[in-house]
Amino acid sequence: MSLNAHEDLATEVEESPSFPPSISLDNVQEMVRNNPFQVPERYLASQEELEKANYMPHLSSEIPVINLELLLNGNKEELLKLDVACKEWGFFQKMKDAASEFFNLPIEEKNKYAMPSNEIHGYGKTGAISGEKSS
């Protein structure tokens, strides 16, 4: 180990990666709330895309469902379900989802957690380099 290893590590930690800024796109959820009949075509999925996205019958009944309220109240059965979900699946669906509550907040509240244009963490979009619909 070199004498400067700690300095090198500190320098690496201080130099956070820089990401190219994303283009500014309107919030689709707000567009729909304001006028559901005027959503730009690029945000609409075709019937074929919807069918593909929703067709996973072999998985839907197997994906673990975790009730966070039971988990937070110390329910041992729910804790076991969480353990199995993490070990066997690596993820799980959850009931009483905080994400649903967040996305139902007014845009002004969600924007308090907005992602800076050169970051990849936070509320908003990342990686958009064109306003065109991708397929």
DSSP file (Angstrom, degrees, kcal/mol; ACC not computed):
  #  RESIDUE AA STRUCTURE BP1 BP2  ACC     N-H-->O    O-->H-N    N-H-->O    O-->H-N    TCO  KAPPA ALPHA  PHI   PSI    X-CA   Y-CA   Z-CA
    1    1 A M              0   0    0      0, 0.0     2,-0.0     0, 0.0     0, 0.0   0.000 360.0 360.0 360.0 130.6    0.0    0.0    0.0
    2    2 A S    >   -     0   0    0      1,-0.1     3,-1.4     2,-0.0     4,-0.3  -0.334 360.0-118.3 -76.3 159.2    1.5    3.4   -1.0
    3    3 A L  T 3  S+     0   0    0      1,-0.3     3,-0.3     2,-0.1     4,-0.2   0.763 115.5  50.9 -65.4 -24.8    1.9    6.2    1.5
    4    4 A N  T 3> S+     0   0    0      1,-0.2     4,-3.0     2,-0.1    -1,-0.3   0.285  76.3 106.8 -96.8  10.5   -0.5    8.3   -0.6
    5    5 A A  H <> S+     0   0    0     -3,-1.4     4,-2.4     1,-0.2    -1,-0.2   0.895  80.8  48.0 -58.8 -42.7   -3.3    5.7   -0.7
    6    6 A H  H  > S+     0   0    0     -3,-0.3     4,-2.4    -4,-0.3    -1,-0.2   0.891 113.1  48.3 -66.4 -38.5   -5.5    7.6    1.7
    7    7 A E  H  > S+     0   0    0     -4,-0.2     4,-2.3     2,-0.2    -2,-0.2   0.912 111.3  50.6 -66.3 -41.9   -4.9   10.8   -0.2
    8    8 A D  H  X S+     0   0    0     -4,-3.0     4,-2.2     2,-0.2    -2,-0.2   0.920 111.9  47.5 -61.0 -43.7   -5.7    9.1   -3.5
    9    9 A L  H  X S+     0   0    0     -4,-2.4     4,-2.3    -5,-0.2    -2,-0.2   0.911 111.0  51.1 -63.9 -43.3   -8.9    7.7   -2.1
   10   10 A A  H  X S+     0   0    0     -4,-2.4     4,-2.2     1,-0.2    -1,-0.2   0.890 109.8  50.5 -61.8 -39.3   -9.9   11.0   -0.6
   11   11 A T  H  X S+     0   0    0     -4,-2.3     4,-1.8     2,-0.2    -1,-0.2   0.913 109.8  50.2 -65.1 -42.4   -9.3   12.7   -4.0
   12   12 A E  H  < S+     0   0    0     -4,-2.2    -2,-0.2     1,-0.2    -1,-0.2   0.903 111.5  48.4 -62.0 -41.2  -11.5   10.1   -5.8
   13   13 A V  H  < S+     0   0    0     -4,-2.3    -1,-0.2     1,-0.2    -2,-0.2   0.895 111.1  50.2 -66.7 -40.4  -14.3   10.5   -3.3
   14   14 A E  H  < S+     0   0    0     -4,-2.2     2,-1.5     1,-0.2    -1,-0.2   0.833  97.6  73.1 -67.9 -32.6  -14.2   14.4   -3.6
   15   15 A E  S  < S-     0   0    0     -4,-1.8    -1,-0.2    -5,-0.2     3,-0.1  -0.634  73.9-170.0 -86.6  86.1  -14.3   14.2   -7.4
   16   16 A S        -     0   0    0     -2,-1.5    -3,-0.1     1,-0.1    -2,-0.1  -0.466  31.4 -95.0 -75.6 149.3  -17.9   13.2   -8.0
   17   17 A P        -     0   0    0      0, 0.0     2,-0.5     0, 0.0    -1,-0.1  -0.272  33.8-137.2 -64.3 148.9  -18.9   12.2  -11.5
   18   18 A S        -     0   0    0     -3,-0.1   101,-0.1   101,-0.0   100,-0.0  -0.914  15.7-159.3-108.9 134.1  -20.3   14.8  -13.8
   19   19 A F        -     0   0    0     99,-1.1     3,-0.1    -2,-0.5   101,-0.0  -0.874  26.9-104.7-112.9 144.1  -23.3   14.0  -16.0
   20   20 A P        -     0   0    0      0, 0.0   107,-0.3     0, 0.0     2,-0.0  -0.396  47.6-100.7 -64.3 143.1  -24.4   15.8  -19.1
   21   21 A P        -     0   0    0      0, 0.0     2,-0.2     0, 0.0    97,-0.2  -0.353  33.9-128.3 -66.0 144.0  -27.5   17.9  -18.4
   22   22 A S        -     0   0    0     95,-0.8   107,-0.2   103,-0.2     2,-0.1  -0.519  27.7-102.6 -83.8 157.2  -30.8   16.5  -19.6
   23   23 A I        -     0   0    0    105,-2.6     2,-0.6    -2,-0.2   105,-0.2  -0.467  42.1-101.3 -75.1 157.0  -33.1   18.6  -21.7
   24   24 A S        -     0   0    0     -2,-0.1     2,-0.4     0, 0.0    -1,-0.1  -0.694  45.0-180.0 -83.4 122.4  -36.1   20.1  -20.0
   25   25 A L        -     0   0    0     -2,-0.6   100,-0.1   100,-0.0     3,-0.0  -0.926  31.1-105.4-120.5 148.2  -39.3   18.2  -20.6
   26   26 A D        -     0   0    0     -2,-0.4     2,-0.7     1,-0.1     3,-0.1  -0.330  40.9-100.1 -67.5 153.1  -42.7   19.0  -19.2
   27   27 A N     >  -     0   0    0      1,-0.2     4,-2.0     2,-0.0     3,-0.2  -0.668  29.8-155.6 -76.7 115.5  -44.1   16.8  -16.4
   28   28 A V  H  > S+     0   0    0     -2,-0.7     4,-2.5     1,-0.2     5,-0.2   0.884  90.6  56.3 -63.1 -41.3  -46.4   14.4  -18.0
   29   29 A Q  H  > S+     0   0    0      1,-0.2     4,-2.1     2,-0.2    -1,-0.2   0.900 109.4  46.9 -59.3 -40.6  -48.5   13.8  -14.9
   30   30 A E  H  > S+     0   0    0      2,-0.2     4,-2.5     1,-0.2    -1,-0.2   0.877 109.0  54.6 -69.6 -36.8  -49.2   17.5  -14.7
   31   31 A M  H  X S+     0   0    0     -4,-2.0     4,-2.7     1,-0.2     7,-0.2   0.928 110.6  46.4 -59.5 -44.4  -50.1   17.7  -18.4
   32   32 A V  H  < S+     0   0    0     -4,-2.5    -2,-0.2     1,-0.2    -1,-0.2   0.900 111.7  50.8 -66.7 -41.2  -52.6   15.0  -17.9
   33   33 A R  H  < S+     0   0    0     -4,-2.1    -1,-0.2    -5,-0.2    -2,-0.2   0.911 115.2  43.4 -61.5 -41.6  -54.0   16.6  -14.7
   34   34 A N  H  < S-     0   0    0     -4,-2.5    -2,-0.2     1,-0.2    -1,-0.2   0.891 141.0  -8.9 -73.7 -40.3  -54.4   19.9  -16.6
   35   35 A N    ><  -     0   0    0     -4,-2.7     3,-1.9    -5,-0.2    -1,-0.2  -0.624  56.5-169.8-161.0  94.1  -55.8   18.6  -19.8
   36   36 A P  T 3  S+     0   0    0      0, 0.0     3,-0.4     0, 0.0    -4,-0.1   0.622  88.7  58.7 -65.3 -11.0  -55.9   14.8  -20.4
   37   37 A F  T 3  S+     0   0    0      1,-0.2    -5,-0.1    -5,-0.1     0, 0.0   0.441  99.5  57.2 -97.1   0.1  -56.9   15.3  -24.0
   38   38 A Q    <   +     0   0    0     -3,-1.9    -1,-0.2    -7,-0.2     3,-0.0  -0.088  67.4 136.6-121.7  34.1  -53.8   17.4  -24.9
   39   39 A V        -     0   0    0     -3,-0.4     5,-0.1     1,-0.1   -11,-0.0  -0.697  62.0-107.3 -82.3 129.2  -50.9   15.0  -24.0
   40   40 A P    >   -     0   0    0      0, 0.0     3,-2.0     0, 0.0     4,-0.3  -0.221  24.8-117.4 -57.5 145.3  -48.2   15.0  -26.7
   41   41 A E  G >  S+     0   0    0      1,-0.3     3,-1.9     2,-0.2    -2,-0.1   0.807 109.0  68.0 -52.6 -37.1  -48.1   11.9  -28.9
   42   42 A R  G 3  S+     0   0    0      1,-0.3    -1,-0.3    89,-0.1    92,-0.2   0.705  99.0  52.0 -63.1 -18.1  -44.5   11.0  -27.7
   43   43 A Y  G <  S+     0   0    0     -3,-2.0     2,-0.4    90,-0.1    -1,-0.3   0.479  91.9  91.8 -94.9  -2.9  -45.9   10.3  -24.2
   44   44 A L    <   -     0   0    0     -3,-1.9     2,-0.3    -4,-0.3    89,-0.0  -0.789  68.1-140.7 -98.4 132.0  -48.7    7.9  -25.3
   45   45 A A        -     0   0    0     -2,-0.4    -2,-0.1     1,-0.1     2,-0.0  -0.671  20.8-120.8 -87.0 142.8  -48.1    4.2  -25.5
   46   46 A S     >  -     0   0    0     -2,-0.3     4,-2.3     1,-0.1     5,-0.2  -0.326  28.7-106.0 -73.6 164.9  -49.5    2.2  -28.5
   47   47 A Q  H  > S+     0   0    0      1,-0.2     4,-2.4     2,-0.2     5,-0.2   0.891 123.2  53.2 -58.7 -39.8  -52.0   -0.6  -27.8
   48   48 A E  H  > S+     0   0    0      1,-0.2     4,-2.3     2,-0.2    -1,-0.2   0.910 108.3  49.2 -63.3 -42.8  -49.2   -3.1  -28.7
   49   49 A E  H  > S+     0   0    0      1,-0.2     4,-2.4     2,-0.2    -1,-0.2   0.900 111.4  50.0 -63.1 -40.6  -46.8   -1.4  -26.2
   50   50 A L  H  X S+     0   0    0     -4,-2.3     4,-1.9     2,-0.2    -2,-0.2   0.915 110.1  49.6 -63.9 -43.2  -49.4   -1.6  -23.5
   51   51 A E  H  X S+     0   0    0     -4,-2.4     4,-0.8     1,-0.2    -2,-0.2   0.910 112.3  47.6 -63.5 -42.1  -50.1   -5.2  -24.1
   52   52 A K  H >< S+     0   0    0     -4,-2.3     3,-0.6     1,-0.2    -1,-0.2   0.921 112.6  49.0 -63.7 -44.0  -46.4   -6.1  -24.0
   53   53 A A  H 3< S+     0   0    0     -4,-2.4    -1,-0.2     1,-0.2    -2,-0.2   0.826 116.0  42.4 -66.6 -32.4  -45.9   -4.2  -20.8
   54   54 A N  H 3< S+     0   0    0     -4,-1.9     2,-1.2    -5,-0.2    -1,-0.2   0.505  90.1  95.1 -94.5  -4.8  -48.9   -5.7  -19.0
   55   55 A Y    <<  +     0   0    0     -4,-0.8    -1,-0.1    -3,-0.6     3,-0.0  -0.710  40.4 113.8 -95.8  93.1  -48.4   -9.3  -20.1
   56   56 A M    >>  +     0   0    0     -2,-1.2     4,-2.0     1,-0.0     3,-1.7  -0.265  21.1 150.8-147.5  53.3  -46.5  -11.2  -17.4
   57   57 A P  H 3> S+     0   0    0      0, 0.0     4,-0.7     0, 0.0    -2,-0.0   0.803  70.5  62.6 -62.0 -28.4  -48.9  -13.7  -16.0
   58   58 A H  H 34 S+     0   0    0      1,-0.2     4,-0.0     2,-0.1    -3,-0.0   0.689 114.3  32.9 -70.6 -16.9  -46.1  -16.1  -15.1
   59   59 A L  H X> S+     0   0    0     -3,-1.7     4,-1.8     2,-0.1     3,-1.7   0.758  97.6  77.9-106.0 -33.0  -44.7  -13.5  -12.6
   60   60 A S  H 3< S+     0   0    0     -4,-2.0    -2,-0.1     1,-0.3    -1,-0.1   0.813  98.9  43.2 -56.5 -36.7  -47.6  -11.6  -11.2
   61   61 A S  T 3< S+     0   0    0     -4,-0.7    -1,-0.3     1,-0.2    -2,-0.1   0.638 115.8  50.3 -83.7 -11.7  -48.7  -14.2   -8.8
   62   62 A E  T <4 S+     0   0    0     -3,-1.7    -2,-0.2     2,-0.1    -1,-0.2   0.719  78.8 104.7 -97.2 -24.0  -45.1  -15.0   -7.6
   63   63 A I  S  < S-     0   0    0     -4,-1.8    29,-0.1     1,-0.1    22,-0.0  -0.401  79.5-113.4 -64.1 125.7  -43.8  -11.6   -6.9
   64   64 A P        -     0   0    0      0, 0.0    29,-2.6     0, 0.0     2,-0.5  -0.294  24.2-151.2 -62.2 140.7  -43.6  -11.1   -3.1
   65   65 A V  E     -a   93   0A   0     27,-0.2     2,-0.5    -3,-0.1    29,-0.2  -0.970  11.5-165.8-114.5 123.2  -46.0   -8.6   -1.6
   66   66 A I  E     -a   94   0A   0     27,-2.3    29,-2.6    -2,-0.5     2,-0.9  -0.931  14.0-146.4-114.0 129.1  -44.8   -7.0    1.6
   67   67 A N  E  >  -a   95   0A   0     -2,-0.5     4,-2.2    27,-0.2     3,-0.2  -0.836   9.5-164.6 -93.7 107.3  -47.1   -5.0    3.9
   68   68 A L  H  > S+     0   0    0     -2,-0.9     4,-3.0    27,-0.7     5,-0.2   0.816  86.0  59.0 -64.7 -30.8  -44.8   -2.3    5.4
   69   69 A E  H  > S+     0   0    0      2,-0.2     4,-1.3     1,-0.2    -1,-0.2   0.941 109.5  43.4 -63.3 -45.6  -47.3   -1.4    8.1
   70   70 A L  H  4>S+     0   0    0      2,-0.2     5,-2.4     1,-0.2    -2,-0.2   0.907 114.3  51.9 -63.5 -40.9  -47.1   -5.0    9.4
   71   71 A L  H ><5S+     0   0    0     -4,-2.2     3,-1.6     1,-0.2    -2,-0.2   0.928 109.1  48.5 -61.5 -46.5  -43.4   -5.0    9.0
   72   72 A L  H 3<5S+     0   0    0     -4,-3.0    -1,-0.2     1,-0.3    -2,-0.2   0.751 106.4  58.3 -67.2 -24.0  -43.0   -1.7   11.0
   73   73 A N  T 3<5S-     0   0    0     -4,-1.3    -1,-0.3    -5,-0.2    -2,-0.2   0.353 121.7-106.7 -87.5   6.6  -45.2   -3.2   13.7
   74   74 A G  T < 5 +     0   0    0     -3,-1.6     2,-0.4     1,-0.2    -3,-0.2   0.689  53.3 173.1  82.3  19.0  -42.8   -6.1   14.2
   75   75 A N     >< -     0   0    0     -5,-2.4     4,-2.0     1,-0.2    -1,-0.2  -0.483  21.7-155.0 -65.2 117.5  -45.0   -8.8   12.5
   76   76 A K  H  > S+     0   0    0     -2,-0.4     4,-2.1     1,-0.2    -1,-0.2   0.853  90.9  53.9 -66.2 -36.6  -42.7  -11.9   12.4
   77   77 A E  H  > S+     0   0    0      2,-0.2     4,-2.0     1,-0.2    -1,-0.2   0.907 110.2  47.4 -64.5 -40.8  -44.5  -13.5    9.5
   78   78 A E  H  > S+     0   0    0      2,-0.2     4,-2.2     1,-0.2    -2,-0.2   0.873 109.6  53.8 -68.6 -36.2  -44.1  -10.3    7.4
   79   79 A L  H  X S+     0   0    0     -4,-2.0     4,-2.3     2,-0.2    -2,-0.2   0.889 108.0  50.2 -63.4 -39.7  -40.4  -10.1    8.4
   80   80 A L  H  X S+     0   0    0     -4,-2.1     4,-2.5     2,-0.2    -2,-0.2   0.906 108.8  52.0 -64.5 -41.9  -39.9  -13.7    7.1
   81   81 A K  H  X S+     0   0    0     -4,-2.0     4,-2.6     1,-0.2    -2,-0.2   0.898 110.1  49.5 -60.6 -40.3  -41.7  -12.7    3.8
   82   82 A L  H  X S+     0   0    0     -4,-2.2     4,-2.6     2,-0.2     5,-0.2   0.915 109.7  51.3 -64.5 -43.1  -39.2   -9.8    3.5
   83   83 A D  H  X S+     0   0    0     -4,-2.3     4,-2.2     1,-0.2    -2,-0.2   0.934 113.2  44.3 -59.0 -48.3  -36.3  -12.0    4.2
   84   84 A V  H  X>S+     0   0    0     -4,-2.5     4,-3.0     1,-0.2     5,-0.5   0.906 112.5  52.9 -64.0 -42.5  -37.4  -14.5    1.5
   85   85 A A  I  X>S+     0   0    0     -4,-2.6     4,-2.0     1,-0.2     5,-1.9   0.916 112.5  44.0 -60.7 -44.1  -38.2  -11.7   -1.0
   86   86 A C  I  <5S+     0   0    0     -4,-2.6    -1,-0.2     3,-0.2    -2,-0.2   0.895 118.7  43.0 -69.5 -39.8  -34.7  -10.1   -0.6
   87   87 A K  I  <5S+     0   0    0     -4,-2.2    -2,-0.2    -5,-0.2    -1,-0.2   0.900 126.7  28.7 -73.5 -41.4  -32.9  -13.5   -0.8
   88   88 A E  I  <5S+     0   0    0     -4,-3.0    -3,-0.2    -5,-0.2    -2,-0.2   0.799 137.0  19.3 -93.5 -30.7  -34.8  -15.0   -3.6
   89   89 A W  I  <<S-     0   0    0     -4,-2.0    -3,-0.2    -5,-0.5    -4,-0.1   0.757  80.2-138.6-110.2 -35.6  -36.0  -12.1   -5.7
   90   90 A G  S   <S+     0   0    0     -5,-1.9     2,-0.3    -6,-0.2    -4,-0.2   0.368  83.4  39.1  85.7  -6.3  -33.8   -9.1   -4.7
   91   91 A F        -     0   0    0     -6,-0.7     2,-0.3     2,-0.0    -1,-0.2  -0.952  66.2-162.5-159.4 173.3  -36.8   -6.9   -4.7
   92   92 A F        -     0   0    0     -2,-0.3     2,-0.3    -3,-0.1   -27,-0.2  -0.990  24.8-110.9-159.1 158.7  -40.5   -6.9   -3.8
   93   93 A Q  E     -a   65   0A   0    -29,-2.6   -27,-2.3    -2,-0.3     2,-0.4  -0.654  37.2-152.7 -85.1 152.1  -43.8   -5.2   -4.3
   94   94 A K  E     -a   66   0A   0     -2,-0.3     3,-0.4   -29,-0.2   -27,-0.2  -0.982   6.6-134.0-132.3 146.0  -45.0   -3.3   -1.3
   95   95 A M  E    S+a   67   0A   0    -29,-2.6   -27,-0.7    -2,-0.4     3,-0.2  -0.519  89.3  27.4 -89.0 161.0  -48.4   -2.4   -0.1
   96   96 A K  S    S-     0   0    0      1,-0.2    -1,-0.2    -2,-0.2     2,-0.2   0.933  92.0-156.6  53.1  49.9  -49.3    1.1    1.2
   97   97 A D     >  -     0   0    0     -3,-0.4     4,-1.2     1,-0.2     3,-0.4  -0.367  22.3-152.5 -69.6 124.9  -46.6    2.4   -1.0
   98   98 A A  H  > S+     0   0    0      1,-0.2     4,-2.4    -2,-0.2    -1,-0.2   0.796  95.0  65.5 -64.9 -28.0  -45.0    5.7   -0.1
   99   99 A A  H  > S+     0   0    0      1,-0.2     4,-2.7     2,-0.2    -1,-0.2   0.899  97.8  53.1 -63.1 -39.3  -44.2    6.2   -3.8
  100  100 A S  H  > S+     0   0    0     -3,-0.4     4,-1.0     1,-0.2    -1,-0.2   0.917 109.5  48.9 -60.6 -42.5  -47.9    6.4   -4.7
  101  101 A E  H  < S+     0   0    0     -4,-1.2     3,-0.5     1,-0.2     4,-0.4   0.920 111.1  50.4 -62.9 -43.1  -48.4    9.1   -2.1
  102  102 A F  H >< S+     0   0    0     -4,-2.4     3,-1.8     1,-0.2    -2,-0.2   0.942 109.4  49.3 -61.0 -48.4  -45.4   11.0   -3.4
  103  103 A F  H 3< S+     0   0    0     -4,-2.7    -1,-0.2     1,-0.3    -2,-0.2   0.658 106.3  57.8 -70.9 -13.8  -46.5   11.0   -7.0
  104  104 A N  T 3< S+     0   0    0     -4,-1.0    -1,-0.3    -3,-0.5    -2,-0.2   0.490  86.0 104.6 -89.4  -4.1  -50.0   12.1   -6.0
  105  105 A L  S <  S-     0   0    0     -3,-1.8    -3,-0.0    -4,-0.4     5,-0.0  -0.332  87.4 -89.0 -69.2 157.7  -48.6   15.3   -4.3
  106  106 A P    >>  -     0   0    0      0, 0.0     4,-2.0     0, 0.0     3,-0.8  -0.336  38.9-111.6 -62.4 152.2  -48.9   18.6   -6.1
  107  107 A I  H 3> S+     0   0    0      1,-0.3     4,-2.5     2,-0.2     5,-0.1   0.827 116.3  61.1 -57.4 -34.2  -46.1   19.4   -8.6
  108  108 A E  H 34 S+     0   0    0      1,-0.2     4,-0.4     2,-0.2    -1,-0.3   0.893 107.2  44.7 -62.1 -39.0  -44.8   22.2   -6.3
  109  109 A E  H X4 S+     0   0    0     -3,-0.8     3,-1.1     1,-0.2     4,-0.3   0.912 113.2  49.6 -71.1 -43.0  -44.2   19.7   -3.5
  110  110 A K  H >< S+     0   0    0     -4,-2.0     3,-2.0     1,-0.2    13,-0.2   0.869 102.3  63.0 -63.7 -35.6  -42.6   17.2   -5.7
  111  111 A N  G >< S+     0   0    0     -4,-2.5     3,-1.6     1,-0.3    -1,-0.2   0.673  84.8  74.6 -66.5 -15.7  -40.3   19.8   -7.2
  112  112 A K  G <  S+     0   0    0     -3,-1.1    -1,-0.3    -4,-0.4    -2,-0.2   0.744 102.8  42.3 -63.9 -20.9  -38.8   20.4   -3.7
  113  113 A Y  G <  S+     0   0    0     -3,-2.0    10,-3.4    -4,-0.3    -1,-0.3   0.073  88.3 148.6-110.5  21.3  -37.0   17.1   -4.4
  114  114 A A  B <   -b  123   0B   0     -3,-1.6    10,-0.2     8,-0.2    -3,-0.1  -0.205  50.3-115.5 -62.1 147.3  -36.1   17.9   -8.0
  115  115 A M        -     0   0    0      8,-2.5     7,-0.2     7,-0.1    10,-0.2  -0.704  28.2-118.2 -84.1 126.4  -33.0   16.4   -9.5
  116  116 A P    >   -     0   0    0      0, 0.0     3,-2.1     0, 0.0     5,-0.1  -0.325  30.9-110.8 -59.3 150.9  -30.3   19.0  -10.5
  117  117 A S  T 3  S+     0   0    0      1,-0.3   -95,-0.8   -96,-0.1    -2,-0.0   0.732 116.6  47.5 -62.2 -22.9  -29.7   18.8  -14.3
  118  118 A N  T 3  S+     0   0    0    -97,-0.2   -99,-1.1     8,-0.0    -1,-0.3   0.218 103.4  77.7-102.6  16.4  -26.2   17.4  -13.8
  119  119 A E    <   -     0   0    0     -3,-2.1    -4,-0.1  -101,-0.1  -101,-0.0  -0.716  62.0-151.2-117.4 168.0  -27.2   14.7  -11.3
  120  120 A I  S    S+     0   0    0     -2,-0.2     2,-0.4     6,-0.1    -5,-0.1   0.350  74.0  79.8-119.1   3.4  -28.9   11.3  -11.5
  121  121 A H  S    S+     0   0    0     -5,-0.1     2,-0.2    -7,-0.1    -2,-0.1  -0.926  71.4  45.8-115.2 137.2  -30.6   11.2   -8.1
  122  122 A G  S    S-     0   0    0     -2,-0.4     2,-0.3    -7,-0.2    -8,-0.2  -0.688  92.7 -39.2 128.7 179.3  -33.8   13.0   -7.2
  123  123 A Y  B    S+b  114   0B   0    -10,-3.4    -8,-2.5    -2,-0.2     2,-0.3  -0.602  97.5  41.1 -78.9 134.5  -37.3   13.5   -8.6
  124  124 A G  S    S-     0   0    0     -2,-0.3     2,-0.3   -10,-0.2    -2,-0.1  -0.917  90.2 -37.2 134.4-156.4  -37.5   14.1  -12.3
  125  125 A K        -     0   0    0     -2,-0.3     2,-0.4   -10,-0.2  -103,-0.2  -0.764  41.8-168.0-109.5 151.0  -36.0   12.8  -15.6
  126  126 A T        +     0   0    0     -2,-0.3     3,-0.1     1,-0.1    -6,-0.1  -0.997  65.6  16.8-136.6 144.9  -32.6   11.7  -16.4
  127  127 A G  S    S+     0   0    0     -2,-0.4     2,-0.6  -107,-0.3    -1,-0.1   0.488  71.9 147.8  81.6   2.8  -30.9   11.0  -19.6
  128  128 A A        +     0   0    0   -105,-0.2  -105,-2.6     1,-0.2    -1,-0.3  -0.612   7.5 159.8 -74.6 117.7  -33.3   12.8  -21.9
  129  129 A I        +     0   0    0     -2,-0.6     2,-0.3     1,-0.2    -1,-0.2   0.403  64.5  33.8-115.2  -1.5  -31.4   14.1  -24.8
  130  130 A S        -     0   0    0      2,-0.2    -1,-0.2  -107,-0.1  -107,-0.1  -0.991  66.1-135.9-149.9 150.6  -34.3   14.5  -27.2
  131  131 A G  S    S+     0   0    0     -2,-0.3     2,-0.1    -3,-0.1   -89,-0.1   0.425  75.4 108.5 -85.1   1.8  -37.9   15.4  -27.0
  132  132 A E  S    S-     0   0    0      1,-0.1     2,-0.3   -90,-0.0    -2,-0.2  -0.435  78.7-105.4 -80.5 152.8  -38.7   12.6  -29.4
  133  133 A K        -     0   0    0     -2,-0.1     2,-0.3     2,-0.0    -1,-0.1  -0.587  33.1-143.8 -74.4 133.9  -40.5    9.3  -28.3
  134  134 A S              0   0    0     -2,-0.3    -1,-0.0   -92,-0.2     0, 0.0  -0.717 360.0 360.0 -96.2 153.2  -38.1    6.4  -28.2
  135  135 A S              0   0    0     -2,-0.3    -1,-0.1     0, 0.0    -2,-0.0   0.418 360.0 360.0-114.9 360.0  -39.2    2.9  -29.2
